[in-house]
């Protein structure tokens, strides 16, 4: 009798343990695309490729004869220091080359205002299958203040994916790099793979990095100016010539070494493929004490056109009167850019920010800003002599 009772108690104990275990078993985390607002509740995350994937949105592809493009925006999850995503996108088929480049960006520290040691952002193509349209690309960011390695950041990256056929256009990868106290300049020539009469061209930055002090472990720098400029480029008999100029000075120590690097996509097109029109806000034209944004539009130099996309080639963010400050948020370039509803004009929204008050879009110190880029229109096949737009 005692043996039977012991066996029953043992069976009940096992069943109770199984039921309890079922009740406290962890619920699997959801997997999928999660949209993160630009001001999420700060939460620490490990230094790794985050999962689930970031929120990515695309416009509709626009296809001309030898050129096609699609624009997009990516919002990251909060992540520490190096944040990397590998992504796959379906693109139009039948093209020879697909590249991706930046048109604008925005970064926010989720913890506090800090010194800045490194600001690095970019996108890069990895693989394009012209038969299936499968396009593999990556988005990378590395923003750090070495005094606070556990800080987390959120990134917004605006980009354009450009596809070209070798019959009418080619895309060149251009790399520049330099180091010097306060600021530096570098010149580079990339051989042009197109015929000699291909003189229509454009340039857009796909990645950049600013670092100061360079080459040593440091607590970072109080920011006075962040700038990167690749507007000086041209097509010559030697190839695609480009120049890079950067500044990330430490005013308190004029000998502090800074380092700058940038990669850009140079588009070279046959006659009749594109029109290009520069868009810029000159240094000194805009001074702001808060997050800056403005909308605008430009008309093509001639008609007809069948598409329009944007390129971005420089930015400048600088506190006035040699002020240096801790910062928490930075933005430059163009937030939205697309072919206008009238299918003639190119419409854009410019933004810029050098934030010095945590979680506030209003500053203690005003800043000067400048962006520049290009509006690029694609032209339909066999366009006749173009009339001027109305």
Buried (B, 14 or more C-beta within 10 A) or exposed (E): EEEEEEEEEEEEEEEEEEEEEEEEEEEEEEEEEBEBEEEBEBEEBEEEBBEEBBBBEBBEBBBBBBBBBBBBBBBBBBBBBBBBBEBEBEBBBEBBBBBBBBBBBBBBBBBEBBBBBBBBBBBBBEEBEBEEBBBBBBBBBBBBBBEBEEBBBBBBBBBBBBBBBEEBBBBBEBBBBBBBBBBBBBEBEBEBEBEEEBBBBBBBBBBBBBBBBBEEEBEBBBBBBBBBBBBBBEBEEEBBBBBBBBBBBBBEEEEBBBBBBBBBBBBBBBEBBBBBBEBBBEBEEBEBEBBBBEEBBBBBBBBBBBBBBBBBBBBBBBBEEEBBBBBBBBBBBBBBBBBBEEEBBBBBBBBBBBBBBBBBEEBEBBBBBBBBBBBBBBBBEEBEEBEEEE
